[in-house]
Amino acid sequence: MRTLKVGDPFDETTEIGPLATEQILNGVHEQVQKVDRGWREIVDRRESNRGPGFFYEPTVLVDVTERFARISRRSFRPVAAVFRVRDPEEAIDLANDSEFGLAASAWTNDPIEQELFASELESGMVFINAMSASDPRLPFGGVKRSGFGRELGTAGIREFMNAKTIWIS
């Protein structure tokens, strides 16, 4: 995380840009601060002048509690939380314990676990050994409170079509 280049989003070498508004920046900071301090921060947020914008340094939190998971759902922030679980089933239960389901990412080289995560994670998109991403060739969209329908790919094109049903008896 320390090696990521944070800065001007118009600079092609930038990997992490600013948040959209000061309100979002303050919200991210409050989310992290309101959680009980059972977690450890393993990447110190550097206080530095990045120029104009609302920057929150990429942060990794370990030893977090499930309370953090509930408070931090769907905040789209540069903060990663690491949870310890006993087995893949507990990981799936923790991930599915959310009212949202846009994208999930699972990391394992075990083919049986890969299939388990792909089939059991309640998400519109599941990425195995990869971060969630958008690709115009593939449908993009979520489940639960993360929406319905799809954009992109063949499924997305069909969202813009008017289907006609004709029934002759």
C-alpha positions as CSV (number, residue, x, y, z in Angstrom):
1,M,0.0,0.0,0.0
2,R,2.9,2.4,0.7
3,T,4.1,2.0,-2.8
4,L,0.8,3.0,-4.4
5,K,1.1,6.4,-6.1
6,V,-1.5,8.8,-4.6
7,G,-2.1,12.0,-6.4
8,D,-3.6,13.8,-9.4
9,P,-6.0,11.6,-11.3
10,F,-5.0,13.2,-14.6
11,D,-1.4,12.0,-14.1
12,E,-1.2,8.6,-15.8
13,T,1.2,7.2,-13.1
14,T,-1.4,7.9,-10.4
15,E,-2.9,4.8,-8.9
16,I,-5.2,6.3,-6.2
17,G,-6.9,9.7,-6.7
18,P,-8.9,11.8,-4.3
19,L,-12.4,11.1,-3.1
20,A,-15.2,13.1,-4.8
21,T,-16.2,15.4,-1.9
22,E,-15.1,16.6,1.5
23,Q,-18.2,15.1,2.9
24,I,-17.2,11.7,1.6
25,L,-13.7,12.2,3.0
26,N,-15.1,13.1,6.4
27,G,-17.5,10.1,6.3
28,V,-14.6,7.7,5.6
29,H,-12.6,9.1,8.5
30,E,-15.6,8.9,10.8
31,Q,-16.4,5.3,9.8
32,V,-12.9,4.2,10.7
33,Q,-12.9,6.2,13.9
34,K,-16.3,5.1,15.2
35,V,-15.3,1.4,15.2
36,D,-14.0,0.0,18.5
37,R,-10.2,0.0,18.5
38,G,-9.9,-3.8,18.4
39,W,-8.1,-3.5,15.0
40,R,-4.6,-2.6,14.1
41,E,-3.7,-0.3,11.3
42,I,-0.8,-1.9,9.3
43,V,-0.4,0.9,6.8
44,D,0.0,4.3,8.4
45,R,-2.0,7.0,6.7
46,R,0.6,9.6,5.7
47,E,-0.4,13.1,6.3
48,S,0.9,14.9,3.2
49,N,0.0,17.6,0.8
50,R,-1.2,15.9,-2.4
51,G,-2.4,19.1,-4.0
52,P,-6.1,20.1,-4.4
53,G,-8.5,17.3,-3.6
54,F,-9.9,15.2,-0.8
55,F,-7.3,12.5,-0.3
56,Y,-7.6,9.6,2.2
57,E,-4.4,7.5,2.2
58,P,-4.8,3.8,1.3
59,T,-5.1,2.0,4.6
60,V,-5.2,-1.7,5.7
61,L,-6.8,-2.7,9.0
62,V,-6.2,-6.1,10.5
63,D,-7.8,-7.9,13.5
64,V,-11.1,-6.1,12.8
65,T,-14.4,-7.2,14.2
66,E,-17.7,-8.0,12.5
67,R,-18.9,-4.7,13.9
68,F,-16.5,-2.9,11.5
69,A,-18.0,-5.0,8.7
70,R,-21.5,-3.8,9.4
71,I,-20.5,-0.2,9.8
72,S,-18.3,0.0,6.7
73,R,-20.5,-1.8,4.2
74,R,-20.5,-0.2,0.7
75,S,-18.4,2.9,1.5
76,F,-16.2,2.7,-1.6
77,R,-13.2,3.9,0.3
78,P,-9.4,3.2,0.1
79,V,-9.6,1.1,3.3
80,A,-9.2,-2.7,3.3
81,A,-10.3,-4.7,6.3
82,V,-8.8,-8.1,6.9
83,F,-10.9,-10.6,8.8
84,R,-9.7,-14.0,10.2
85,V,-12.1,-16.9,9.6
86,R,-11.9,-20.6,10.4
87,D,-12.8,-21.9,6.9
88,P,-14.3,-21.0,3.5
89,E,-17.8,-21.5,4.9
90,E,-17.3,-18.9,7.6
91,A,-15.8,-16.5,5.0
92,I,-18.9,-17.0,2.8
93,D,-21.2,-16.4,5.8
94,L,-19.4,-13.2,6.7
95,A,-19.4,-11.9,3.1
96,N,-23.1,-12.8,2.6
97,D,-24.1,-11.1,5.8
98,S,-24.8,-7.9,4.0
99,E,-27.7,-6.1,2.4
100,F,-25.5,-5.4,-0.6
101,G,-24.0,-7.6,-3.3
102,L,-22.3,-5.8,-6.2
103,A,-19.0,-7.7,-6.4
104,A,-17.0,-10.2,-4.4
105,S,-13.4,-11.2,-4.6
106,A,-12.0,-14.5,-3.2
107,W,-8.4,-15.6,-3.2
108,T,-7.5,-19.3,-3.3
109,N,-5.6,-21.8,-5.5
110,D,-7.8,-24.7,-4.4
111,P,-10.2,-25.5,-7.3
112,I,-12.9,-26.9,-4.9
113,E,-12.8,-23.6,-2.9
114,Q,-12.9,-21.6,-6.1
115,E,-16.1,-23.4,-7.1
116,L,-17.5,-23.0,-3.7
117,F,-16.9,-19.2,-3.6
118,A,-18.2,-18.8,-7.2
119,S,-21.5,-20.5,-6.4
120,E,-22.2,-19.5,-2.8
121,L,-21.2,-15.8,-2.7
122,E,-24.3,-13.7,-3.0
123,S,-23.0,-11.2,-5.5
124,G,-23.7,-10.0,-9.0
125,M,-20.1,-10.6,-9.9
126,V,-17.5,-12.9,-8.3
127,F,-13.8,-12.6,-9.1
128,I,-11.4,-15.4,-8.2
129,N,-7.8,-14.4,-7.5
130,A,-8.6,-10.9,-9.0
131,M,-10.0,-7.6,-7.9
132,S,-13.4,-6.7,-9.1
133,A,-13.3,-4.9,-12.4
134,S,-15.5,-3.7,-15.2
135,D,-15.1,-5.2,-18.7
136,P,-17.4,-4.0,-21.6
137,R,-17.6,-7.6,-22.8
138,L,-19.1,-8.9,-19.6
139,P,-22.4,-8.0,-17.7
140,F,-21.9,-5.6,-14.8
141,G,-24.4,-5.3,-11.9
142,G,-25.3,-6.4,-8.4
143,V,-27.9,-8.2,-6.4
144,K,-29.8,-7.4,-3.1
145,R,-29.6,-3.6,-2.5
146,S,-26.8,-3.2,-5.1
147,G,-29.3,-3.1,-7.9
148,F,-30.9,-5.3,-10.5
149,G,-30.4,-5.6,-14.2
150,R,-27.1,-5.4,-15.9
151,E,-25.1,-3.0,-18.0
152,L,-22.3,-3.9,-20.5
153,G,-22.0,-7.2,-22.4
154,T,-24.9,-8.9,-24.2
155,A,-27.1,-8.7,-21.1
156,G,-26.5,-4.9,-20.9
157,I,-27.4,-4.4,-24.6
158,R,-30.7,-6.2,-24.0
159,E,-31.5,-3.7,-21.2
160,F,-32.0,-1.1,-24.1
161,M,-34.1,-3.4,-26.2
162,N,-37.9,-3.5,-26.3
163,A,-39.0,-7.1,-26.5
164,K,-42.3,-7.8,-28.1
165,T,-44.4,-10.8,-27.1
166,I,-46.8,-12.1,-29.7
167,W,-49.2,-14.9,-28.8
168,I,-51.6,-16.4,-31.3
169,S,-54.1,-18.9,-30.2
